[in-house]
């Protein structure tokens, strides 16, 4: 059931992190300020940072095990998806809250289908 390799998951991590950072401008809700704007930016930066420290193909520092990374993904994505209700901007224009919900749910789906461990050879731990 888990068919997304960690190598693909890692690329998605950096792309989604960057997309979250630019989302307020990309979707035209930056001017409203507040949590609607701050949350995706902070979560995007956080995603990039913990990805840099994840023990997978795209993590140069390899301190966080992939299963822990996946838990971070789920917690952050649930927070992102629920943030319009938690912070009261659900009544704003859809362009201000739909990206939060769609990205949050999509990342949870990606986590469900992601492999929990990278291939050993990909981490440079294979023995010659």
Helices and strands as residue ranges (DSSP letters): H 6-26, G 30-32, H 35-52, H 66-86, H 94-112, G 121-123
